[in-house]
């Protein structure tokens, strides 16, 4: 889901992956097929408005 969200941002030209196992690579590749629903994106944006910089 995180990879799918990152791909929806207009300013993201690429998404970096990290994997330590074949299973993680497969999960990352499967994530390329995920398209977050508009409702999910709206909820993520709402959280970001409250916490614009979660690691100041």
C-alpha positions as CSV (number, residue, x, y, z in Angstrom):
1,X,0.0,0.0,0.0
2,X,2.8,2.4,0.8
3,X,4.4,1.9,-2.6
4,X,1.1,2.3,-4.3
5,X,0.5,5.6,-2.4
6,X,4.0,6.9,-3.3
7,X,3.3,6.2,-7.0
8,X,0.2,8.5,-6.8
9,X,2.2,11.6,-5.8
10,X,2.8,14.0,-8.7
11,X,6.3,14.8,-7.5
12,X,7.4,11.1,-7.3
13,X,9.4,10.1,-10.4
14,X,10.4,6.7,-9.0
15,X,9.8,4.5,-6.0
16,X,12.8,2.9,-4.3
17,X,12.4,-0.7,-3.0
18,X,14.2,-2.5,-0.3
19,X,14.0,-6.3,0.2
20,X,16.0,-8.8,2.1
21,X,14.2,-11.9,0.8
22,X,12.6,-13.2,-2.3
23,X,9.2,-13.0,-0.6
24,X,9.7,-9.3,0.0
25,X,10.6,-8.8,-3.7
26,X,7.5,-10.6,-4.7
27,X,5.3,-8.5,-2.4
28,X,6.9,-5.3,-3.8
29,X,6.2,-6.5,-7.4
30,X,2.6,-7.4,-6.5
31,X,2.2,-3.9,-5.1
32,X,2.8,-2.5,-8.5
33,X,-0.7,-3.7,-9.4
34,X,-2.4,-2.0,-6.4
35,X,-4.3,1.3,-7.0
36,X,-5.5,2.9,-3.8
37,X,-9.1,3.9,-3.7
38,X,-9.9,7.6,-3.6
39,X,-11.4,7.2,-0.1
40,X,-8.1,5.7,1.1
41,X,-6.1,8.5,-0.4
42,X,-8.4,11.1,1.2
43,X,-7.8,9.5,4.6
44,X,-4.0,9.5,4.1
45,X,-4.1,13.2,3.1
46,X,-6.2,14.0,6.2
47,X,-3.6,12.3,8.5
48,X,-0.8,14.2,6.7
49,X,-2.6,17.5,7.4
50,X,-2.4,16.7,11.1
51,X,1.1,15.4,11.0
52,X,2.9,17.1,8.0
53,X,6.3,16.2,9.3
54,X,6.1,13.1,11.5
55,X,9.9,13.1,12.1
56,X,11.0,16.7,12.8
